[in-house]
Amino acid sequence: MPHSSGGGSHGGGSHGGIHSSSRSSGPSGIHRGPYAGSTRYVYYRNKKPVIIYSDSDPATSYSLKISLGYIAFVTVLLLLISSVVCCANSHAPSRLTPDPAARVVIKDEANIFTDTEELYAALNRFFETTGIAPTVLTVKNEVLDNQFSSLKHFAYKKYLELFPSEKYWLIVYSPGPETEDGFDDWHWEGMQGDDTDSILTTVETDLFNDTLQKALLQREKYTVENAIAFAFDTLTPVSMKKYLQKSAIPGLCYIAFVWLIVFLKNFHPIKYKYYKTAVKCPDNFVYQKKCEYCSGVYLVGFDKTCPHCGAPI
């Protein structure tokens, strides 16, 4: 069904449209503190003992090759997910195939246009580029007041009345009744078909809406028809460009964060080097002392000779 692409008014500015517990099994692996089922191990680094706890032998349970294979697997998986995210959030439009009878239409029912040549040219350029058939319609304010709750309601009903498919874009403009001080409370609204969504995303409609709203506020420079033509001519050159939408950025950042966590938790070649030297160490060996020969620290009662220089203790 058709939906709003946005609109604006003299006093209200422009606006955008509508686009469509588990139970833990407990810790495992290598940790600095004890946990259920773990065994105490010690290895030496920088001439000091390092105590770790593991539920399996650190010297054999960790393999750098296995970790690299796991990281490679996760990398490929996350790249596939990233490609899906990019495809779902990319603007890579193809020109619509318009209905056989589709054409550019201007209906000035409010009788406010003075020269529509420039507007016709701008609408035709947009039509040829995108395949979306644009229609510009003006309506008197009293028609809206008597029959419709809002300009958006009128634009929706008019779209269903005028167009046989979802490949059209309707722009409705309504001049307001001028007050005693000469203020014209005009309004405008866009209504696009669902088939136009691949081209007219919020990026494109926001560009059009902001351009039209600003131009309509410059009556000394633009007439209404010239303002609409200017908005279409601003949109047409960029309407078919390919780009990645901002909505993809949070997802890609999250994927990159997951990959970084996996990498940091699994790629520790220095740790693997020392894990291979780790040996079981009962909990009663806690006191440490410096070697008189090399000043390296050892565990009192556990080490028979200095683990650093081999000197007798």
Contacts in CASP RR format, 6 or more apart in sequence:
PFRMAT RR
TARGET T0000
AUTHOR 0000-0000-0000
METHOD contacts of the structure
MODEL  1
MPHSSGGGSHGGGSHGGIHSSSRSSGPSGIHRGPYAGSTRYVYYRNKKPV
IIYSDSDPATSYSLKISLGYIAFVTVLLLLISSVVCCANSHAPSRLTPDP
AARVVIKDEANIFTDTEELYAALNRFFETTGIAPTVLTVKNEVLDNQFSS
LKHFAYKKYLELFPSEKYWLIVYSPGPETEDGFDDWHWEGMQGDDTDSIL
TTVETDLFNDTLQKALLQREKYTVENAIAFAFDTLTPVSMKKYLQKSAIP
GLCYIAFVWLIVFLKNFHPIKYKYYKTAVKCPDNFVYQKKCEYCSGVYLV
GFDKTCPHCGAPI
1 166 0 8 1.000
1 193 0 8 1.000
1 194 0 8 1.000
2 156 0 8 1.000
2 159 0 8 1.000
2 160 0 8 1.000
2 163 0 8 1.000
2 166 0 8 1.000
2 170 0 8 1.000
2 191 0 8 1.000
2 192 0 8 1.000
2 193 0 8 1.000
2 194 0 8 1.000
3 17 0 8 1.000
3 18 0 8 1.000
3 19 0 8 1.000
3 20 0 8 1.000
3 191 0 8 1.000
3 192 0 8 1.000
3 193 0 8 1.000
3 194 0 8 1.000
4 16 0 8 1.000
4 17 0 8 1.000
4 18 0 8 1.000
4 152 0 8 1.000
4 155 0 8 1.000
4 156 0 8 1.000
4 189 0 8 1.000
4 190 0 8 1.000
4 191 0 8 1.000
4 192 0 8 1.000
5 16 0 8 1.000
5 17 0 8 1.000
5 169 0 8 1.000
5 190 0 8 1.000
5 191 0 8 1.000
5 192 0 8 1.000
5 200 0 8 1.000
5 205 0 8 1.000
5 208 0 8 1.000
5 209 0 8 1.000
6 14 0 8 1.000
6 15 0 8 1.000
6 16 0 8 1.000
6 17 0 8 1.000
6 189 0 8 1.000
6 190 0 8 1.000
6 205 0 8 1.000
6 209 0 8 1.000
7 14 0 8 1.000
7 15 0 8 1.000
7 16 0 8 1.000
7 17 0 8 1.000
7 187 0 8 1.000
7 188 0 8 1.000
7 189 0 8 1.000
7 190 0 8 1.000
7 209 0 8 1.000
7 213 0 8 1.000
8 14 0 8 1.000
8 15 0 8 1.000
8 187 0 8 1.000
8 188 0 8 1.000
8 189 0 8 1.000
8 209 0 8 1.000
8 213 0 8 1.000
9 185 0 8 1.000
9 186 0 8 1.000
9 187 0 8 1.000
9 188 0 8 1.000
10 176 0 8 1.000
10 183 0 8 1.000
10 184 0 8 1.000
10 185 0 8 1.000
10 186 0 8 1.000
10 187 0 8 1.000
10 216 0 8 1.000
10 217 0 8 1.000
11 185 0 8 1.000
13 213 0 8 1.000
14 209 0 8 1.000
14 210 0 8 1.000
14 212 0 8 1.000
14 213 0 8 1.000
15 209 0 8 1.000
16 202 0 8 1.000
16 205 0 8 1.000
16 206 0 8 1.000
16 209 0 8 1.000
17 202 0 8 1.000
17 205 0 8 1.000
19 197 0 8 1.000
19 201 0 8 1.000
19 202 0 8 1.000
19 205 0 8 1.000
20 194 0 8 1.000
20 197 0 8 1.000
26 35 0 8 1.000
26 36 0 8 1.000
27 35 0 8 1.000
28 55 0 8 1.000
29 54 0 8 1.000
29 55 0 8 1.000
29 56 0 8 1.000
29 61 0 8 1.000
30 52 0 8 1.000
30 53 0 8 1.000
30 54 0 8 1.000
30 58 0 8 1.000
30 62 0 8 1.000
30 275 0 8 1.000
31 38 0 8 1.000
31 52 0 8 1.000
31 53 0 8 1.000
31 54 0 8 1.000
32 51 0 8 1.000
32 52 0 8 1.000
32 53 0 8 1.000
33 52 0 8 1.000
33 53 0 8 1.000
34 40 0 8 1.000
34 53 0 8 1.000
35 53 0 8 1.000
37 55 0 8 1.000
38 53 0 8 1.000
38 54 0 8 1.000
38 55 0 8 1.000
39 53 0 8 1.000
39 54 0 8 1.000
39 55 0 8 1.000
39 280 0 8 1.000
40 51 0 8 1.000
40 52 0 8 1.000
40 53 0 8 1.000
40 280 0 8 1.000
40 281 0 8 1.000
40 282 0 8 1.000
40 283 0 8 1.000
41 51 0 8 1.000
41 52 0 8 1.000
41 53 0 8 1.000
41 54 0 8 1.000
41 58 0 8 1.000
41 278 0 8 1.000
41 279 0 8 1.000
41 280 0 8 1.000
41 281 0 8 1.000
42 49 0 8 1.000
42 50 0 8 1.000
42 51 0 8 1.000
42 52 0 8 1.000
42 278 0 8 1.000
42 279 0 8 1.000
42 281 0 8 1.000
42 285 0 8 1.000
42 299 0 8 1.000
42 302 0 8 1.000
43 49 0 8 1.000
43 50 0 8 1.000
43 52 0 8 1.000
43 58 0 8 1.000
43 274 0 8 1.000
43 275 0 8 1.000
43 277 0 8 1.000
43 278 0 8 1.000
43 279 0 8 1.000
44 50 0 8 1.000
44 274 0 8 1.000
44 277 0 8 1.000
44 307 0 8 1.000
44 308 0 8 1.000
45 274 0 8 1.000
47 294 0 8 1.000
47 295 0 8 1.000
47 296 0 8 1.000
47 297 0 8 1.000
47 308 0 8 1.000
48 296 0 8 1.000
48 297 0 8 1.000
49 288 0 8 1.000
49 297 0 8 1.000
49 298 0 8 1.000
49 299 0 8 1.000
49 307 0 8 1.000
50 274 0 8 1.000
51 281 0 8 1.000
52 58 0 8 1.000
52 278 0 8 1.000
54 61 0 8 1.000
54 278 0 8 1.000
57 278 0 8 1.000
58 275 0 8 1.000
58 276 0 8 1.000
58 278 0 8 1.000
59 275 0 8 1.000
59 276 0 8 1.000
59 277 0 8 1.000
59 278 0 8 1.000
62 271 0 8 1.000
62 272 0 8 1.000
62 275 0 8 1.000
63 272 0 8 1.000
64 269 0 8 1.000
64 272 0 8 1.000
67 266 0 8 1.000
67 267 0 8 1.000
67 268 0 8 1.000
68 267 0 8 1.000
70 262 0 8 1.000
70 266 0 8 1.000
71 262 0 8 1.000
71 263 0 8 1.000
71 266 0 8 1.000
71 267 0 8 1.000
74 259 0 8 1.000
74 262 0 8 1.000
75 259 0 8 1.000
78 255 0 8 1.000
78 258 0 8 1.000
78 259 0 8 1.000
81 255 0 8 1.000
82 252 0 8 1.000
82 255 0 8 1.000
85 248 0 8 1.000
85 251 0 8 1.000
85 252 0 8 1.000
85 255 0 8 1.000
86 244 0 8 1.000
86 248 0 8 1.000
86 252 0 8 1.000
88 248 0 8 1.000
89 244 0 8 1.000
89 245 0 8 1.000
89 247 0 8 1.000
89 248 0 8 1.000
90 242 0 8 1.000
90 243 0 8 1.000
90 244 0 8 1.000
90 245 0 8 1.000
90 248 0 8 1.000
91 201 0 8 1.000
91 203 0 8 1.000
91 241 0 8 1.000
91 242 0 8 1.000
91 243 0 8 1.000
91 244 0 8 1.000
91 245 0 8 1.000
92 242 0 8 1.000
93 130 0 8 1.000
93 198 0 8 1.000
93 199 0 8 1.000
93 239 0 8 1.000
93 240 0 8 1.000
93 242 0 8 1.000
94 198 0 8 1.000
95 129 0 8 1.000
95 130 0 8 1.000
95 131 0 8 1.000
95 240 0 8 1.000
96 130 0 8 1.000
96 131 0 8 1.000
96 132 0 8 1.000
96 167 0 8 1.000
96 195 0 8 1.000
96 196 0 8 1.000
96 199 0 8 1.000
97 131 0 8 1.000
98 127 0 8 1.000
98 131 0 8 1.000
98 132 0 8 1.000
98 133 0 8 1.000
98 167 0 8 1.000
99 133 0 8 1.000
99 164 0 8 1.000
99 165 0 8 1.000
99 167 0 8 1.000
101 164 0 8 1.000
102 127 0 8 1.000
102 131 0 8 1.000
102 133 0 8 1.000
102 167 0 8 1.000
102 168 0 8 1.000
103 127 0 8 1.000
103 133 0 8 1.000
104 120 0 8 1.000
104 123 0 8 1.000
104 124 0 8 1.000
104 127 0 8 1.000
104 133 0 8 1.000
104 134 0 8 1.000
104 135 0 8 1.000
105 133 0 8 1.000
105 134 0 8 1.000
105 135 0 8 1.000
105 136 0 8 1.000
105 137 0 8 1.000
105 162 0 8 1.000
106 113 0 8 1.000
106 116 0 8 1.000
106 119 0 8 1.000
106 120 0 8 1.000
106 123 0 8 1.000
106 135 0 8 1.000
106 136 0 8 1.000
106 137 0 8 1.000
107 135 0 8 1.000
107 136 0 8 1.000
107 137 0 8 1.000
107 138 0 8 1.000
108 116 0 8 1.000
108 138 0 8 1.000
109 137 0 8 1.000
109 138 0 8 1.000
109 139 0 8 1.000
109 140 0 8 1.000
109 143 0 8 1.000
110 138 0 8 1.000
110 139 0 8 1.000
110 140 0 8 1.000
110 173 0 8 1.000
110 174 0 8 1.000
110 175 0 8 1.000
111 138 0 8 1.000
112 138 0 8 1.000
112 173 0 8 1.000
112 175 0 8 1.000
112 224 0 8 1.000
113 119 0 8 1.000
113 138 0 8 1.000
113 223 0 8 1.000
113 224 0 8 1.000
113 225 0 8 1.000
114 223 0 8 1.000
114 225 0 8 1.000
115 223 0 8 1.000
115 225 0 8 1.000
116 225 0 8 1.000
118 225 0 8 1.000
118 226 0 8 1.000
118 229 0 8 1.000
119 136 0 8 1.000
119 225 0 8 1.000
119 226 0 8 1.000
119 228 0 8 1.000
119 229 0 8 1.000
121 229 0 8 1.000
122 228 0 8 1.000
122 229 0 8 1.000
122 230 0 8 1.000
122 232 0 8 1.000
122 233 0 8 1.000
122 236 0 8 1.000
123 134 0 8 1.000
123 136 0 8 1.000
123 229 0 8 1.000
123 232 0 8 1.000
125 232 0 8 1.000
125 233 0 8 1.000
125 236 0 8 1.000
126 132 0 8 1.000
126 134 0 8 1.000
126 232 0 8 1.000
126 235 0 8 1.000
126 236 0 8 1.000
126 239 0 8 1.000
127 133 0 8 1.000
127 134 0 8 1.000
129 236 0 8 1.000
129 239 0 8 1.000
129 240 0 8 1.000
130 196 0 8 1.000
130 199 0 8 1.000
130 236 0 8 1.000
130 239 0 8 1.000
130 240 0 8 1.000
131 167 0 8 1.000
132 167 0 8 1.000
132 168 0 8 1.000
132 169 0 8 1.000
132 192 0 8 1.000
132 196 0 8 1.000
132 199 0 8 1.000
132 200 0 8 1.000
133 163 0 8 1.000
133 167 0 8 1.000
133 168 0 8 1.000
133 169 0 8 1.000
134 168 0 8 1.000
134 169 0 8 1.000
134 170 0 8 1.000
134 171 0 8 1.000
134 232 0 8 1.000
135 162 0 8 1.000
135 163 0 8 1.000
135 168 0 8 1.000
135 169 0 8 1.000
135 170 0 8 1.000
135 171 0 8 1.000
136 171 0 8 1.000
136 173 0 8 1.000
136 225 0 8 1.000
136 228 0 8 1.000
137 158 0 8 1.000
137 170 0 8 1.000
137 171 0 8 1.000
137 172 0 8 1.000
137 173 0 8 1.000
138 172 0 8 1.000
138 173 0 8 1.000
138 174 0 8 1.000
138 175 0 8 1.000
138 224 0 8 1.000
139 154 0 8 1.000
139 172 0 8 1.000
139 173 0 8 1.000
139 174 0 8 1.000
140 174 0 8 1.000
140 175 0 8 1.000
141 174 0 8 1.000
141 175 0 8 1.000
141 176 0 8 1.000
141 177 0 8 1.000
142 177 0 8 1.000
143 154 0 8 1.000
144 150 0 8 1.000
144 151 0 8 1.000
144 154 0 8 1.000
144 174 0 8 1.000
147 154 0 8 1.000
148 154 0 8 1.000
148 157 0 8 1.000
151 172 0 8 1.000
151 174 0 8 1.000
151 187 0 8 1.000
151 188 0 8 1.000
151 189 0 8 1.000
152 189 0 8 1.000
152 191 0 8 1.000
154 172 0 8 1.000
154 189 0 8 1.000
155 170 0 8 1.000
155 172 0 8 1.000
155 189 0 8 1.000
155 190 0 8 1.000
155 191 0 8 1.000
156 191 0 8 1.000
158 170 0 8 1.000
158 172 0 8 1.000
158 191 0 8 1.000
159 168 0 8 1.000
159 170 0 8 1.000
159 191 0 8 1.000
159 193 0 8 1.000
162 168 0 8 1.000
162 170 0 8 1.000
163 170 0 8 1.000
163 193 0 8 1.000
165 195 0 8 1.000
166 193 0 8 1.000
166 194 0 8 1.000
166 195 0 8 1.000
166 196 0 8 1.000
167 193 0 8 1.000
167 195 0 8 1.000
167 196 0 8 1.000
168 192 0 8 1.000
168 193 0 8 1.000
168 196 0 8 1.000
169 190 0 8 1.000
169 191 0 8 1.000
169 192 0 8 1.000
169 193 0 8 1.000
169 196 0 8 1.000
169 200 0 8 1.000
170 190 0 8 1.000
170 191 0 8 1.000
170 192 0 8 1.000
171 188 0 8 1.000
171 189 0 8 1.000
171 190 0 8 1.000
171 228 0 8 1.000
172 188 0 8 1.000
172 189 0 8 1.000
172 190 0 8 1.000
172 191 0 8 1.000
173 186 0 8 1.000
173 187 0 8 1.000
173 188 0 8 1.000
173 224 0 8 1.000
173 228 0 8 1.000
174 186 0 8 1.000
174 187 0 8 1.000
174 188 0 8 1.000
175 184 0 8 1.000
175 186 0 8 1.000
175 224 0 8 1.000
176 184 0 8 1.000
176 185 0 8 1.000
176 186 0 8 1.000
176 187 0 8 1.000
177 185 0 8 1.000
178 184 0 8 1.000
179 185 0 8 1.000
186 216 0 8 1.000
186 224 0 8 1.000
188 212 0 8 1.000
188 216 0 8 1.000
192 200 0 8 1.000
192 205 0 8 1.000
199 239 0 8 1.000
199 240 0 8 1.000
200 239 0 8 1.000
201 245 0 8 1.000
203 243 0 8 1.000
203 245 0 8 1.000
204 235 0 8 1.000
204 238 0 8 1.000
204 239 0 8 1.000
207 234 0 8 1.000
207 235 0 8 1.000
207 238 0 8 1.000
208 231 0 8 1.000
208 232 0 8 1.000
208 234 0 8 1.000
208 235 0 8 1.000
211 230 0 8 1.000
211 231 0 8 1.000
211 234 0 8 1.000
211 235 0 8 1.000
212 227 0 8 1.000
212 228 0 8 1.000
212 230 0 8 1.000
212 231 0 8 1.000
215 221 0 8 1.000
215 222 0 8 1.000
215 226 0 8 1.000
215 227 0 8 1.000
215 230 0 8 1.000
215 231 0 8 1.000
216 222 0 8 1.000
216 224 0 8 1.000
216 227 0 8 1.000
218 227 0 8 1.000
222 230 0 8 1.000
281 299 0 8 1.000
281 302 0 8 1.000
282 302 0 8 1.000
285 299 0 8 1.000
285 300 0 8 1.000
285 301 0 8 1.000
285 302 0 8 1.000
286 299 0 8 1.000
287 299 0 8 1.000
287 300 0 8 1.000
287 301 0 8 1.000
288 297 0 8 1.000
288 298 0 8 1.000
288 299 0 8 1.000
288 300 0 8 1.000
289 297 0 8 1.000
289 298 0 8 1.000
289 300 0 8 1.000
290 296 0 8 1.000
290 297 0 8 1.000
291 297 0 8 1.000
291 298 0 8 1.000
291 306 0 8 1.000
291 308 0 8 1.000
291 309 0 8 1.000
291 311 0 8 1.000
291 313 0 8 1.000
292 311 0 8 1.000
293 306 0 8 1.000
293 309 0 8 1.000
293 311 0 8 1.000
294 306 0 8 1.000
294 308 0 8 1.000
294 309 0 8 1.000
294 311 0 8 1.000
296 306 0 8 1.000
296 308 0 8 1.000
296 309 0 8 1.000
298 306 0 8 1.000
298 307 0 8 1.000
298 308 0 8 1.000
298 313 0 8 1.000
303 313 0 8 1.000
304 313 0 8 1.000
305 311 0 8 1.000
305 312 0 8 1.000
305 313 0 8 1.000
306 312 0 8 1.000
306 313 0 8 1.000
END
